[in-house]
Amino acid sequence: MPVVFRSGGFRFFFYSNEGRPRETAHVHVEQGGNEARFWLRPEISLAYNDGFNARTLRELLRLVEANREFIEKAWDDFFG
């Protein structure tokens, strides 16, 4: 699982096998057993949440928005 970056105790990452055919670009976020997934295209949106409260999801959304270009580049570099 390639880790894209860490922030505030959250780990932003991809699974090395993201489906066949590969799913649209997205990023997973994990902290303390909770996990969420955010689609990056066509716009950033929550795809899945297991355990994060609404306040934390808003914070994660802001972090994904602020780092979208970096995350997309990491996706393209990893999955080619």
PyMOL commands that set and color helices and strands:
alter all, ss='L'
color gray80, all
select helices_A, chain A and resi 54-66+68-79
alter helices_A, ss='H'
color red, helices_A
select strands_A, chain A and resi 3-7+10-13+26-31+34-39+45-50
alter strands_A, ss='S'
color yellow, strands_A
deselect
rebuild
show_as cartoon
